[in-house]
């Protein structure tokens, strides 16, 4: 048995919003030596009281450790920090674990900047709340060079024990995370729309919640079926066609209108069904609607 003490792993965190602070705290709780920097000093001090090391500049954070996690609101905010503090020259041999949300163009441009500066890049996306970090419920999607990801693995496992390796294409975490967000956001917006209809129609919120819980079990199974139909190319076989769903939605639209609730969501859903029928998918399964959202052939 080797009783030699293992060196404490070091990591820097730049950006201490709710998620960034959660990242730093998770690293601290796992026994890491954590250096932190944020424009607002009070957020730094809150973590220092828990054992973090304060950095007066982002350059200090870059110099403190070989791995630096960046978690800011936008890529433009990070770009401003890099330019303001002249950080490009300090990127050499530093691995940036970028967890800032951005566009595909921003992801590509940022990776090029890091590599041109002699640094290493692992680009990722978190699909969980700060409270889930470090637990089996944490979801972390990451791409990068295999050797880079291997070096990041011990740190990534502290954040999400079963983090997902999406390969070398640096844009994959952005594509997958935004795709997942699209489904989450539209589902939650639809939920709030239904809640507004119930409230306008005199149905209690508690009753709505009770029956939503029952509907969720059906919804999860149906989502899996739809995805499998698209994956297997079986979008023509159906027990409820797009046309049937469109007719059902027309009744939703009518009731929502009668109750006086805003129809912006209902109009948008109606337009999707109409597009599906317009391109000849009316008799196909609901899964065929994936073609309505496909990139234009032009």
C-alpha positions in Angstrom: 0.0 0.0 0.0 1.4 3.4 -1.0 1.1 5.9 1.9 2.7 8.7 0.0 0.3 11.8 0.0 -1.0 12.5 -3.4 -0.6 16.1 -4.7 -3.6 18.3 -4.4 -5.1 19.0 -7.9 -5.2 22.6 -8.8 -7.8 24.4 -10.9 -8.7 28.0 -11.6 -12.2 29.3 -12.1 -12.9 32.6 -14.0 -16.4 33.9 -13.7 -18.4 33.4 -10.4 -22.0 33.8 -11.4 -24.4 31.2 -9.9 -22.9 28.4 -12.1 -19.3 29.5 -11.8 -19.5 29.8 -8.1 -21.2 26.4 -8.0 -18.2 25.0 -10.0 -15.7 26.5 -7.7 -17.5 25.2 -4.6 -17.8 21.7 -6.1 -14.1 21.7 -6.7 -13.4 22.9 -3.2 -15.6 20.2 -1.7 -13.8 17.5 -3.7 -10.5 18.6 -2.2 -9.0 20.6 -5.1 -6.8 23.7 -4.7 -9.0 26.3 -6.3 -8.0 29.8 -7.5 -10.8 32.2 -8.4 -11.3 35.5 -10.2 -14.4 37.6 -10.9 -14.9 41.3 -11.7 -17.1 41.6 -8.6 -14.8 41.1 -5.6 -17.6 40.1 -3.1 -18.2 36.9 -5.0 -14.5 36.1 -4.7 -14.5 36.7 -1.0 -17.4 34.4 -0.5 -15.4 31.6 -1.9 -12.2 32.6 -0.1 -14.1 32.1 3.1 -14.6 28.5 2.0 -10.9 27.9 1.2 -10.4 29.3 -2.3 -7.4 31.4 -3.3 -8.3 34.9 -4.5 -6.7 36.2 -7.7 -6.5 39.9 -8.2 -6.4 39.6 -12.0 -7.5 37.0 -14.5 -3.9 36.7 -15.5 -3.1 35.4 -12.0 -5.8 32.8 -12.4 -4.2 31.6 -15.7 -0.8 31.4 -14.1 -2.0 29.6 -11.0 -3.0 26.3 -12.6 -2.6 24.3 -15.8 -6.4 23.9 -16.0 -8.7 27.0 -16.0 -12.4 26.8 -16.2 -14.1 29.8 -17.8 -17.8 30.2 -17.0 -19.2 33.6 -18.1 -22.5 34.9 -19.4 -21.3 35.4 -22.9 -18.2 34.8 -25.1 -18.1 38.6 -25.7 -17.6 39.0 -21.9 -14.6 36.6 -22.0 -13.2 38.3 -25.1 -13.3 41.7 -23.4 -11.5 40.2 -20.4 -8.8 38.7 -22.7 -8.3 42.0 -24.5 -8.5 44.2 -21.5 -5.9 42.2 -19.6 -3.8 41.1 -22.5 -4.2 37.4 -21.7 -3.3 36.0 -25.1 0.4 35.8 -24.2 -0.5 33.8 -21.1 -2.4 31.1 -22.8 0.6 28.9 -23.8 0.4 25.4 -22.3 -2.7 26.3 -20.3 -5.9 24.2 -20.8 -9.0 26.3 -21.0 -12.2 24.4 -20.1 -14.7 26.7 -21.7 -18.2 26.4 -20.2 -19.6 29.7 -21.5 -22.7 29.6 -23.7 -22.1 30.9 -27.2 -22.9 30.6 -30.9 -21.2 28.1 -33.2 -19.2 30.8 -34.8 -18.0 32.0 -31.4 -17.0 28.5 -30.3 -14.9 28.0 -33.4 -13.3 31.5 -33.2 -12.5 31.0 -29.6 -10.9 27.6 -30.1 -8.7 29.1 -32.9 -7.7 32.0 -30.6 -6.7 29.6 -27.8 -4.7 27.3 -30.1 -3.0 30.2 -31.8 -1.9 31.4 -28.4 -0.3 28.0 -27.7 -3.1 26.9 -25.3 -5.3 23.9 -25.2 -9.1 23.9 -25.4 -11.9 21.7 -24.1 -15.3 23.2 -24.9 -18.3 22.1 -23.0 -21.8 22.8 -21.9 -23.6 22.2 -18.6 -27.1 20.9 -18.7 -28.0 21.0 -15.0 -28.5 23.4 -12.1 -25.6 24.4 -9.8 -27.1 22.3 -7.0 -26.7 19.1 -9.1 -23.0 19.6 -9.7 -20.9 16.7 -8.4 -23.8 14.4 -8.2 -25.1 11.6 -10.5 -27.7 14.1 -11.8 -25.1 16.5 -13.2 -24.9 16.6 -17.0 -21.7 17.9 -18.7 -21.0 17.7 -22.4 -17.4 18.2 -23.6 -15.4 18.0 -26.8 -11.8 18.4 -27.6 -8.6 16.7 -28.6 -8.4 13.2 -26.9 -5.2 14.0 -25.1 -6.7 17.2 -23.8 -9.8 15.5 -22.6 -7.8 12.8 -20.8 -5.9 15.5 -18.9 -9.3 17.2 -18.0 -11.0 14.0 -17.0 -10.2 14.0 -13.3 -11.6 17.5 -13.0 -14.6 16.9 -15.1 -15.5 13.8 -13.1 -15.6 16.0 -10.0 -18.3 18.1 -11.7 -20.2 15.3 -13.3 -19.2 11.7 -12.6 -20.5 10.5 -15.9 -19.6 13.5 -18.1 -20.2 12.9 -21.9 -17.3 12.9 -24.3 -18.5 14.2 -27.7 -15.3 13.7 -29.5 -13.0 16.1 -31.3 -15.6 18.3 -33.0 -15.5 21.4 -30.7 -19.0 22.5 -31.7 -20.8 19.4 -30.6 -21.5 20.4 -27.0 -23.1 23.7 -28.3 -25.3 21.8 -30.8 -26.5 19.2 -28.4 -27.0 21.5 -25.5 -29.0 24.0 -27.5 -31.0 21.2 -29.0 -31.9 19.9 -25.6 -32.7 23.5 -24.4 -35.0 23.9 -27.4 -37.1 21.0 -26.1 -36.9 22.1 -22.5 -37.9 25.7 -23.2 -40.8 24.9 -25.5 -42.1 22.3 -23.0 -42.0 24.7 -20.1 -43.5 27.5 -22.2 -46.3 25.1 -23.2 -46.8 24.2 -19.5 -47.2 27.9 -18.6 -49.6 28.4 -21.4 -51.7 25.5 -20.2 -51.6 26.9 -16.7 -52.8 30.3 -17.9 -55.7 28.5 -19.7 -56.7 26.7 -16.5 -56.5 29.9 -14.4 -58.7 31.7 -17.0 -61.2 28.8 -17.0 -61.5 28.4 -13.3 -59.4 25.3 -12.9 -57.3 25.2 -9.8 -53.5 25.1 -10.2 -53.3 22.2 -7.8 -55.6 20.2 -10.1 -53.6 21.1 -13.1 -50.4 20.0 -11.4 -52.0 16.7 -10.4 -53.0 15.8 -13.9 -49.8 17.1 -15.4 -47.9 14.6 -13.3 -49.9 11.8 -14.9 -49.5 13.3 -18.4 -45.7 13.4 -18.0 -45.5 9.7 -17.9 -47.2 9.5 -21.2 -45.1 12.3 -22.6 -41.8 10.7 -21.8 -42.7 7.5 -23.5 -44.0 9.3 -26.5 -40.8 11.4 -26.9 -38.8 8.2 -26.9 -41.1 6.7 -29.6 -40.9 9.8 -31.8 -37.1 9.8 -31.6 -36.9 6.1 -32.4 -39.2 6.6 -35.4 -36.9 9.3 -36.8 -33.8 7.3 -36.1 -35.2 4.2 -37.8 -36.8 6.0 -40.7 -40.3 4.9 -39.7 -42.2 8.2 -39.7 -45.0 7.0 -42.0 -46.5 4.4 -39.7 -48.9 6.0 -37.3 -52.0 5.7 -35.2 -52.4 9.4 -35.0 -51.3 11.4 -38.0 -50.1 15.0 -38.2 -53.5 15.9 -39.6 -55.2 14.3 -36.6 -52.9 16.2 -34.2 -53.6 19.4 -36.1 -57.3 18.9 -35.7 -56.8 18.3 -32.0 -54.8 21.4 -31.7 -57.4 23.5 -33.5 -59.7 22.7 -30.5 -57.0 23.8 -28.1 -56.6 27.0 -30.2 -60.4 27.6 -30.0 -60.7 27.1 -26.2 -57.6 29.3 -25.6 -59.2 32.0 -27.7 -62.5 31.8 -26.0 -60.9 32.0 -22.6 -59.1 35.2 -23.8 -55.6 33.9 -23.3 -52.8 35.0 -25.6 -52.6 32.9 -28.8 -49.0 33.6 -29.8 -47.9 30.0 -28.8 -51.0 28.4 -30.3 -50.6 30.3 -33.5 -47.0 29.1 -33.8 -47.9 25.5 -33.2 -50.7 25.8 -35.7 -48.2 27.1 -38.3 -46.0 24.1 -37.8 -48.8 21.7 -38.4 -49.9 23.6 -41.5 -46.3 23.5 -42.8 -46.3 19.7 -42.3 -49.5 19.3 -44.2 -48.4 21.7 -46.9 -45.3 19.5 -47.7 -47.4 16.4 -47.9 -46.9 14.9 -44.4 -50.5 15.1 -43.2 -51.0 11.4 -43.2 -47.6 10.7 -41.6 -46.8 10.2 -38.0 -46.1 13.2 -35.8 -42.4 12.2 -35.9 -42.4 13.3 -39.6 -42.5 16.9 -38.3 -38.8 16.7 -38.0 -38.7 17.4 -41.8 -40.5 20.8 -41.2 -37.5 21.9 -39.1 -34.9 20.5 -41.5 -32.4 23.0 -43.1 -33.6 24.5 -46.3 -32.3 22.8 -49.4 -31.6 26.2 -51.0 
